[in-house]
Amino acid sequence: MTDVWSQRAKAFQESPTHREGPDLDLLVEWCEPGPDVKVLDVATGGGHVARRLRDEGCTVVTVDPAPGMQPDVVAPAERLPFEDGSFDVVTCRIAAHHFQDIRKAVAEMARVTQKLVVIEDNVFLDEQVEEAERLRDPTHVRCYSEQEWKDLLNAAGLEVEQVERFERHPALEGWLERVETPPGAAQRVRELLSGRVESGLLALESIVVKARRSQK
């Protein structure tokens, strides 16, 4: 999987869905950025969160399992090579649905933060969308509902403070091309998602969750 993501690095660096948007603006705001804030950006991908937080004056360390994404540290979310409480904030944007062990990944993010974990990911819609996601990209594991995210974060010792949901409308064909979905699989994806496509745009949804380390 790591080699696959290295090959995709340029596509995700240039992807409008990942590069900008009100969801990204909110995620940055919820990180409570500033000159003295040290942030870990997990599964940094194209580095868009890191870039924005650095613009806000934060010190940002990036981590990703794919060397081609050029992170500061190459490592999976499930095994973060940092001491407990090494960062003020840990963030992760539109990547968690690829994690092999979501509970372990969330526990790791909670372990290395002193204060906040801010996560955005595609939200679970239904099993038909999940099937389409796996056909489009076999590295897809699962999207999670709002309640599942709350349960995951609470189980890791974090208290959920804020949740916001965003409609996302990527161009269907660009969405397929970005991960080089084979033609046969792409056709099946189009069939599965036909009810969610209008004027070539796909209707998806993401969720941004802000959680704070419990002081109990």
C-alpha atoms as an extended CHARMM CRD file, in Angstrom:
* protein
*
       216  EXT
         1         1  MET       CA              0.0000000000        0.0000000000        0.0000000000  PROA      1               0.0000000000
         2         2  THR       CA              2.8390000000        2.4000000000        0.8010000000  PROA      2               0.0000000000
         3         3  ASP       CA              4.2650000000        2.1770000000       -2.7290000000  PROA      3               0.0000000000
         4         4  VAL       CA              0.8030000000        2.8010000000       -4.1950000000  PROA      4               0.0000000000
         5         5  TRP       CA              0.4650000000        5.9970000000       -2.1580000000  PROA      5               0.0000000000
         6         6  SER       CA              3.9320000000        7.1780000000       -3.1180000000  PROA      6               0.0000000000
         7         7  GLN       CA              2.8630000000        6.9020000000       -6.7460000000  PROA      7               0.0000000000
         8         8  ARG       CA             -0.2350000000        8.9650000000       -5.9890000000  PROA      8               0.0000000000
         9         9  ALA       CA              1.6430000000       11.8010000000       -4.2740000000  PROA      9               0.0000000000
        10        10  LYS       CA              1.4210000000       14.3380000000       -7.1060000000  PROA      10              0.0000000000
        11        11  ALA       CA             -2.2930000000       13.6660000000       -7.7000000000  PROA      11              0.0000000000
        12        12  PHE       CA             -3.1080000000       14.3460000000       -4.0470000000  PROA      12              0.0000000000
        13        13  GLN       CA             -0.8730000000       17.4020000000       -3.8660000000  PROA      13              0.0000000000
        14        14  GLU       CA             -2.8220000000       18.8830000000       -6.7830000000  PROA      14              0.0000000000
        15        15  SER       CA             -6.3120000000       17.6470000000       -5.7940000000  PROA      15              0.0000000000
        16        16  PRO       CA             -8.7380000000       20.5790000000       -5.2780000000  PROA      16              0.0000000000
        17        17  THR       CA            -10.7180000000       18.4560000000       -2.7760000000  PROA      17              0.0000000000
        18        18  HSD       CA             -7.6500000000       18.1570000000       -0.5700000000  PROA      18              0.0000000000
        19        19  ARG       CA             -5.9680000000       21.4970000000       -1.2630000000  PROA      19              0.0000000000
        20        20  GLU       CA             -8.7330000000       23.8410000000       -0.1230000000  PROA      20              0.0000000000
        21        21  GLY       CA            -12.2880000000       24.2070000000        1.1460000000  PROA      21              0.0000000000
        22        22  PRO       CA            -14.3450000000       25.4230000000        4.1110000000  PROA      22              0.0000000000
        23        23  ASP       CA            -13.7440000000       22.0840000000        5.8360000000  PROA      23              0.0000000000
        24        24  LEU       CA             -9.9870000000       22.6850000000        5.7290000000  PROA      24              0.0000000000
        25        25  ASP       CA            -10.5000000000       26.2340000000        7.0160000000  PROA      25              0.0000000000
        26        26  LEU       CA            -12.4980000000       24.9180000000        9.9810000000  PROA      26              0.0000000000
        27        27  LEU       CA            -10.0400000000       22.1450000000       10.7720000000  PROA      27              0.0000000000
        28        28  VAL       CA             -7.2120000000       24.6870000000       10.9180000000  PROA      28              0.0000000000
        29        29  GLU       CA             -9.2870000000       26.9860000000       13.1490000000  PROA      29              0.0000000000
        30        30  TRP       CA            -10.1570000000       24.1320000000       15.5130000000  PROA      30              0.0000000000
        31        31  CYS       CA             -6.4570000000       23.3050000000       15.9320000000  PROA      31              0.0000000000
        32        32  GLU       CA             -6.2240000000       26.6240000000       17.8240000000  PROA      32              0.0000000000
        33        33  PRO       CA             -3.0680000000       27.5620000000       15.9050000000  PROA      33              0.0000000000
        34        34  GLY       CA             -0.3940000000       29.9880000000       17.0300000000  PROA      34              0.0000000000
        35        35  PRO       CA              3.3840000000       30.5500000000       17.2330000000  PROA      35              0.0000000000
        36        36  ASP       CA              3.8690000000       28.3300000000       20.2880000000  PROA      36              0.0000000000
        37        37  VAL       CA              1.7090000000       25.4220000000       19.0830000000  PROA      37              0.0000000000
        38        38  LYS       CA              3.4020000000       22.1490000000       18.1090000000  PROA      38              0.0000000000
        39        39  VAL       CA              1.3010000000       19.9980000000       15.7720000000  PROA      39              0.0000000000
        40        40  LEU       CA              1.5750000000       16.4620000000       14.4330000000  PROA      40              0.0000000000
        41        41  ASP       CA             -0.1300000000       15.9890000000       11.0600000000  PROA      41              0.0000000000
        42        42  VAL       CA             -0.9080000000       12.2720000000       10.7140000000  PROA      42              0.0000000000
        43        43  ALA       CA             -1.1670000000       10.7550000000        7.2120000000  PROA      43              0.0000000000
        44        44  THR       CA             -0.2070000000       14.1580000000        5.8430000000  PROA      44              0.0000000000
        45        45  GLY       CA             -0.6580000000       13.1260000000        2.2020000000  PROA      45              0.0000000000
        46        46  GLY       CA             -0.2600000000       16.1860000000        0.0100000000  PROA      46              0.0000000000
        47        47  GLY       CA              0.6900000000       18.2600000000        3.0580000000  PROA      47              0.0000000000
        48        48  HSD       CA             -2.1620000000       20.7570000000        2.7920000000  PROA      48              0.0000000000
        49        49  VAL       CA             -3.0010000000       20.8110000000        6.5110000000  PROA      49              0.0000000000
        50        50  ALA       CA              0.6630000000       21.1940000000        7.4210000000  PROA      50              0.0000000000
        51        51  ARG       CA              1.0890000000       24.0770000000        4.9780000000  PROA      51              0.0000000000
        52        52  ARG       CA             -1.8970000000       25.9550000000        6.3770000000  PROA      52              0.0000000000
        53        53  LEU       CA             -0.8630000000       25.4320000000       10.0000000000  PROA      53              0.0000000000
        54        54  ARG       CA              2.6830000000       26.5650000000        9.2850000000  PROA      54              0.0000000000
        55        55  ASP       CA              1.2120000000       29.7000000000        7.7240000000  PROA      55              0.0000000000
        56        56  GLU       CA             -0.4970000000       30.2610000000       11.1030000000  PROA      56              0.0000000000
        57        57  GLY       CA              2.8730000000       30.0740000000       12.8620000000  PROA      57              0.0000000000
        58        58  CYS       CA              2.6660000000       26.5110000000       14.1940000000  PROA      58              0.0000000000
        59        59  THR       CA              5.5920000000       24.1320000000       14.3250000000  PROA      59              0.0000000000
        60        60  VAL       CA              4.3740000000       21.1200000000       12.3500000000  PROA      60              0.0000000000
        61        61  VAL       CA              5.7970000000       17.6080000000       12.1030000000  PROA      61              0.0000000000
        62        62  THR       CA              4.3320000000       15.4950000000        9.3020000000  PROA      62              0.0000000000
        63        63  VAL       CA              4.0500000000       11.7090000000        9.3470000000  PROA      63              0.0000000000
        64        64  ASP       CA              2.8830000000        9.3740000000        6.5730000000  PROA      64              0.0000000000
        65        65  PRO       CA              3.5080000000        5.7090000000        5.7070000000  PROA      65              0.0000000000
        66        66  ALA       CA              4.3320000000        6.6040000000        2.0850000000  PROA      66              0.0000000000
        67        67  PRO       CA              7.8660000000        7.9610000000        1.5050000000  PROA      67              0.0000000000
        68        68  GLY       CA              6.6910000000        9.5510000000       -1.7600000000  PROA      68              0.0000000000
        69        69  MET       CA              4.5060000000       11.9620000000        0.2120000000  PROA      69              0.0000000000
        70        70  GLN       CA              7.7840000000       13.3430000000        1.5980000000  PROA      70              0.0000000000
        71        71  PRO       CA              6.7410000000       13.4700000000        5.2760000000  PROA      71              0.0000000000
        72        72  ASP       CA              9.1500000000       14.4320000000        8.0220000000  PROA      72              0.0000000000
        73        73  VAL       CA              8.7160000000       10.9330000000        9.4820000000  PROA      73              0.0000000000
        74        74  VAL       CA              7.7230000000        7.7570000000        7.6210000000  PROA      74              0.0000000000
        75        75  ALA       CA              5.3740000000        5.7290000000        9.8430000000  PROA      75              0.0000000000
        76        76  PRO       CA              1.7820000000        4.4350000000        9.9440000000  PROA      76              0.0000000000
        77        77  ALA       CA             -0.8580000000        6.0350000000       12.1440000000  PROA      77              0.0000000000
        78        78  GLU       CA             -1.0900000000        2.8590000000       14.2110000000  PROA      78              0.0000000000
        79        79  ARG       CA              2.5710000000        3.1260000000       15.3010000000  PROA      79              0.0000000000
        80        80  LEU       CA              3.5460000000        6.7480000000       15.8650000000  PROA      80              0.0000000000
        81        81  PRO       CA              7.2310000000        6.9200000000       16.8840000000  PROA      81              0.0000000000
        82        82  PHE       CA              6.8370000000        9.7390000000       19.4060000000  PROA      82              0.0000000000
        83        83  GLU       CA              6.8080000000        9.9930000000       23.1860000000  PROA      83              0.0000000000
        84        84  ASP       CA              3.5580000000       10.4700000000       25.1120000000  PROA      84              0.0000000000
        85        85  GLY       CA              2.3500000000       14.0800000000       24.9950000000  PROA      85              0.0000000000
        86        86  SER       CA              4.9380000000       15.1830000000       22.4210000000  PROA      86              0.0000000000
        87        87  PHE       CA              2.5230000000       17.5790000000       20.6850000000  PROA      87              0.0000000000
        88        88  ASP       CA             -0.0680000000       20.1870000000       21.6160000000  PROA      88              0.0000000000
        89        89  VAL       CA             -2.3310000000       19.1160000000       18.7610000000  PROA      89              0.0000000000
        90        90  VAL       CA             -2.6370000000       16.0430000000       16.5550000000  PROA      90              0.0000000000
        91        91  THR       CA             -4.5960000000       16.3400000000       13.3350000000  PROA      91              0.0000000000
        92        92  CYS       CA             -5.5640000000       14.0170000000       10.4980000000  PROA      92              0.0000000000
        93        93  ARG       CA             -7.5720000000       14.9510000000        7.4040000000  PROA      93              0.0000000000
        94        94  ILE       CA             -9.3820000000       12.6730000000        4.9220000000  PROA      94              0.0000000000
        95        95  ALA       CA             -7.1850000000        9.6450000000        5.5790000000  PROA      95              0.0000000000
        96        96  ALA       CA             -8.5950000000        7.6000000000        8.4540000000  PROA      96              0.0000000000
        97        97  HSD       CA            -10.8130000000        5.4940000000        6.1810000000  PROA      97              0.0000000000
        98        98  HSD       CA             -7.5730000000        3.8810000000        4.9420000000  PROA      98              0.0000000000
        99        99  PHE       CA             -6.2950000000        2.8940000000        8.4050000000  PROA      99              0.0000000000
       100       100  GLN       CA             -6.0930000000       -0.8490000000        8.9920000000  PROA      100             0.0000000000
       101       101  ASP       CA             -6.7630000000       -0.5210000000       12.7380000000  PROA      101             0.0000000000
       102       102  ILE       CA             -8.7820000000        2.6260000000       13.4320000000  PROA      102             0.0000000000
       103       103  ARG       CA             -8.9520000000        2.0700000000       17.1930000000  PROA      103             0.0000000000
       104       104  LYS       CA             -5.1980000000        1.7190000000       17.4910000000  PROA      104             0.0000000000
       105       105  ALA       CA             -4.6400000000        4.7730000000       15.2770000000  PROA      105             0.0000000000
       106       106  VAL       CA             -6.9770000000        6.9490000000       17.3670000000  PROA      106             0.0000000000
       107       107  ALA       CA             -5.3880000000        5.6530000000       20.5740000000  PROA      107             0.0000000000
       108       108  GLU       CA             -1.9620000000        6.5900000000       19.2130000000  PROA      108             0.0000000000
       109       109  MET       CA             -3.1160000000       10.0870000000       18.2800000000  PROA      109             0.0000000000
       110       110  ALA       CA             -4.5820000000       10.5150000000       21.7610000000  PROA      110             0.0000000000
       111       111  ARG       CA             -1.3860000000        9.2350000000       23.3550000000  PROA      111             0.0000000000
       112       112  VAL       CA              0.9590000000       11.7240000000       21.6960000000  PROA      112             0.0000000000
       113       113  THR       CA             -1.1880000000       14.8460000000       22.2000000000  PROA      113             0.0000000000
       114       114  GLN       CA             -1.2140000000       17.0350000000       25.2890000000  PROA      114             0.0000000000
       115       115  LYS       CA             -4.3620000000       18.9020000000       24.3690000000  PROA      115             0.0000000000
       116       116  LEU       CA             -6.3200000000       18.3680000000       21.1390000000  PROA      116             0.0000000000
       117       117  VAL       CA             -7.0560000000       15.8590000000       18.4180000000  PROA      117             0.0000000000
       118       118  VAL       CA             -8.8090000000       17.2940000000       15.3420000000  PROA      118             0.0000000000
       119       119  ILE       CA             -9.8890000000       14.8080000000       12.6760000000  PROA      119             0.0000000000
       120       120  GLU       CA            -11.7110000000       15.0890000000        9.3860000000  PROA      120             0.0000000000
       121       121  ASP       CA            -12.7710000000       12.1300000000        7.3080000000  PROA      121             0.0000000000
       122       122  ASN       CA            -15.4240000000       10.9880000000        4.8930000000  PROA      122             0.0000000000
       123       123  VAL       CA            -18.5050000000       10.0090000000        6.8650000000  PROA      123             0.0000000000
       124       124  PHE       CA            -20.2960000000        6.6630000000        6.5340000000  PROA      124             0.0000000000
       125       125  LEU       CA            -23.3320000000        7.0080000000        4.2680000000  PROA      125             0.0000000000
       126       126  ASP       CA            -24.4280000000        3.4640000000        3.4300000000  PROA      126             0.0000000000
       127       127  GLU       CA            -23.0390000000        0.0810000000        2.4210000000  PROA      127             0.0000000000
       128       128  GLN       CA            -23.5190000000        0.8250000000       -1.2820000000  PROA      128             0.0000000000
       129       129  VAL       CA            -21.1760000000        3.8000000000       -1.0340000000  PROA      129             0.0000000000
       130       130  GLU       CA            -18.7220000000        1.6570000000        0.9410000000  PROA      130             0.0000000000
       131       131  GLU       CA            -18.7290000000       -0.9530000000       -1.8310000000  PROA      131             0.0000000000
       132       132  ALA       CA            -18.1130000000        1.7610000000       -4.4140000000  PROA      132             0.0000000000
       133       133  GLU       CA            -15.2550000000        3.1890000000       -2.3220000000  PROA      133             0.0000000000
       134       134  ARG       CA            -13.5390000000       -0.2110000000       -2.1150000000  PROA      134             0.0000000000
       135       135  LEU       CA            -13.9510000000       -0.8270000000       -5.8440000000  PROA      135             0.0000000000
       136       136  ARG       CA            -12.5960000000        2.6280000000       -6.6340000000  PROA      136             0.0000000000
       137       137  ASP       CA             -9.6240000000        2.1630000000       -4.3320000000  PROA      137             0.0000000000
       138       138  PRO       CA             -8.8110000000       -1.1790000000       -2.6490000000  PROA      138             0.0000000000
       139       139  THR       CA             -6.8580000000        0.6510000000        0.0830000000  PROA      139             0.0000000000
       140       140  HSD       CA            -10.2030000000        1.9180000000        1.4150000000  PROA      140             0.0000000000
       141       141  VAL       CA            -11.0910000000        0.1500000000        4.6740000000  PROA      141             0.0000000000
       142       142  ARG       CA            -14.2090000000        1.8650000000        6.0300000000  PROA      142             0.0000000000
       143       143  CYS       CA            -15.8560000000        5.2020000000        6.7170000000  PROA      143             0.0000000000
       144       144  TYR       CA            -17.3660000000        5.8050000000       10.1560000000  PROA      144             0.0000000000
       145       145  SER       CA            -20.5500000000        7.4650000000       11.3740000000  PROA      145             0.0000000000
       146       146  GLU       CA            -20.6340000000       10.5010000000       13.6490000000  PROA      146             0.0000000000
       147       147  GLN       CA            -21.5040000000        8.3030000000       16.6220000000  PROA      147             0.0000000000
       148       148  GLU       CA            -18.7030000000        5.8780000000       15.8230000000  PROA      148             0.0000000000
       149       149  TRP       CA            -16.2290000000        8.7670000000       15.7850000000  PROA      149             0.0000000000
       150       150  LYS       CA            -17.4800000000        9.9830000000       19.1460000000  PROA      150             0.0000000000
       151       151  ASP       CA            -17.1730000000        6.4810000000       20.5840000000  PROA      151             0.0000000000
       152       152  LEU       CA            -13.6460000000        6.0130000000       19.1850000000  PROA      152             0.0000000000
       153       153  LEU       CA            -12.4090000000        9.3110000000       20.5980000000  PROA      153             0.0000000000
       154       154  ASN       CA            -14.1040000000        8.8110000000       23.9640000000  PROA      154             0.0000000000
       155       155  ALA       CA            -12.5810000000        5.3380000000       24.2560000000  PROA      155             0.0000000000
       156       156  ALA       CA             -9.1490000000        6.9010000000       23.7210000000  PROA      156             0.0000000000
       157       157  GLY       CA             -9.6610000000        9.2440000000       26.6900000000  PROA      157             0.0000000000
       158       158  LEU       CA            -10.7360000000       12.3010000000       24.7140000000  PROA      158             0.0000000000
       159       159  GLU       CA            -13.8240000000       14.4810000000       25.1680000000  PROA      159             0.0000000000
       160       160  VAL       CA            -15.5670000000       15.5220000000       21.9530000000  PROA      160             0.0000000000
       161       161  GLU       CA            -16.1810000000       19.2870000000       21.9900000000  PROA      161             0.0000000000
       162       162  GLN       CA            -17.3940000000       20.1220000000       18.4920000000  PROA      162             0.0000000000
       163       163  VAL       CA            -18.6090000000       18.3280000000       15.3840000000  PROA      163             0.0000000000
       164       164  GLU       CA            -19.3750000000       19.7730000000       11.9600000000  PROA      164             0.0000000000
       165       165  ARG       CA            -20.4540000000       18.0630000000        8.7630000000  PROA      165             0.0000000000
       166       166  PHE       CA            -19.7260000000       19.2390000000        5.2260000000  PROA      166             0.0000000000
       167       167  GLU       CA            -21.1530000000       18.3150000000        1.8650000000  PROA      167             0.0000000000
       168       168  ARG       CA            -18.4430000000       17.4220000000       -0.6170000000  PROA      168             0.0000000000
       169       169  HSD       CA            -18.9340000000       17.4080000000       -4.3850000000  PROA      169             0.0000000000
       170       170  PRO       CA            -15.8850000000       16.0320000000       -6.2010000000  PROA      170             0.0000000000
       171       171  ALA       CA            -16.0600000000       15.5630000000       -9.9550000000  PROA      171             0.0000000000
       172       172  LEU       CA            -16.7960000000       11.8640000000      -10.3450000000  PROA      172             0.0000000000
       173       173  GLU       CA            -14.3810000000       11.2310000000      -13.2030000000  PROA      173             0.0000000000
       174       174  GLY       CA            -11.5420000000       13.1190000000      -11.5300000000  PROA      174             0.0000000000
       175       175  TRP       CA            -12.2480000000       11.1970000000       -8.3130000000  PROA      175             0.0000000000
       176       176  LEU       CA            -11.8270000000        7.9210000000      -10.2130000000  PROA      176             0.0000000000
       177       177  GLU       CA             -8.7920000000        9.0590000000      -12.1940000000  PROA      177             0.0000000000
       178       178  ARG       CA             -6.9130000000       10.2760000000       -9.1070000000  PROA      178             0.0000000000
       179       179  VAL       CA             -6.4540000000        6.6900000000       -7.9030000000  PROA      179             0.0000000000
       180       180  GLU       CA             -6.3760000000        5.1390000000      -11.4010000000  PROA      180             0.0000000000
       181       181  THR       CA             -9.4620000000        2.9650000000      -10.9160000000  PROA      181             0.0000000000
       182       182  PRO       CA             -9.4660000000        0.2180000000      -13.6110000000  PROA      182             0.0000000000
       183       183  PRO       CA            -12.1600000000        0.6650000000      -16.3000000000  PROA      183             0.0000000000
       184       184  GLY       CA            -14.2950000000       -2.3020000000      -15.2350000000  PROA      184             0.0000000000
       185       185  ALA       CA            -14.3100000000       -1.2770000000      -11.5840000000  PROA      185             0.0000000000
       186       186  ALA       CA            -14.9360000000        2.3540000000      -12.5430000000  PROA      186             0.0000000000
       187       187  GLN       CA            -18.0490000000        1.3790000000      -14.4930000000  PROA      187             0.0000000000
       188       188  ARG       CA            -19.4140000000       -0.5420000000      -11.5100000000  PROA      188             0.0000000000
       189       189  VAL       CA            -18.6780000000        2.4500000000       -9.2550000000  PROA      189             0.0000000000
       190       190  ARG       CA            -20.6580000000        4.6890000000      -11.6190000000  PROA      190             0.0000000000
       191       191  GLU       CA            -23.5900000000        2.2710000000      -11.3940000000  PROA      191             0.0000000000
       192       192  LEU       CA            -23.4700000000        2.0710000000       -7.6040000000  PROA      192             0.0000000000
       193       193  LEU       CA            -23.2850000000        5.8470000000       -7.2070000000  PROA      193             0.0000000000
       194       194  SER       CA            -25.6460000000        6.8580000000      -10.0120000000  PROA      194             0.0000000000
       195       195  GLY       CA            -28.1870000000        8.2220000000       -7.5350000000  PROA      195             0.0000000000
       196       196  ARG       CA            -25.5520000000       10.4720000000       -5.9900000000  PROA      196             0.0000000000
       197       197  VAL       CA            -24.2750000000       12.1000000000       -9.1910000000  PROA      197             0.0000000000
       198       198  GLU       CA            -25.6490000000       15.2900000000      -10.6910000000  PROA      198             0.0000000000
       199       199  SER       CA            -24.0040000000       17.2120000000      -13.5410000000  PROA      199             0.0000000000
       200       200  GLY       CA            -20.9120000000       15.0570000000      -13.1150000000  PROA      200             0.0000000000
       201       201  LEU       CA            -20.5150000000       15.8920000000       -9.4290000000  PROA      201             0.0000000000
       202       202  LEU       CA            -20.6800000000       13.2720000000       -6.7030000000  PROA      202             0.0000000000
       203       203  ALA       CA            -22.5220000000       13.9760000000       -3.4440000000  PROA      203             0.0000000000
       204       204  LEU       CA            -20.4530000000       12.8470000000       -0.4570000000  PROA      204             0.0000000000
       205       205  GLU       CA            -20.1040000000       14.1050000000        3.0910000000  PROA      205             0.0000000000
       206       206  SER       CA            -17.2560000000       14.6170000000        5.5260000000  PROA      206             0.0000000000
       207       207  ILE       CA            -17.1510000000       15.1690000000        9.2740000000  PROA      207             0.0000000000
       208       208  VAL       CA            -14.7560000000       17.3170000000       11.3050000000  PROA      208             0.0000000000
       209       209  VAL       CA            -14.4220000000       16.4210000000       14.9850000000  PROA      209             0.0000000000
       210       210  LYS       CA            -12.5800000000       18.3680000000       17.6910000000  PROA      210             0.0000000000
       211       211  ALA       CA            -11.7200000000       16.4060000000       20.8300000000  PROA      211             0.0000000000
       212       212  ARG       CA             -9.7720000000       17.4470000000       23.9070000000  PROA      212             0.0000000000
       213       213  ARG       CA             -7.6890000000       15.3110000000       26.2280000000  PROA      213             0.0000000000
       214       214  SER       CA             -9.6940000000       14.5760000000       29.3490000000  PROA      214             0.0000000000
       215       215  GLN       CA             -8.4370000000       16.3500000000       32.4520000000  PROA      215             0.0000000000
       216       216  LYS       CA             -9.9810000000       13.8120000000       34.8240000000  PROA      216             0.0000000000
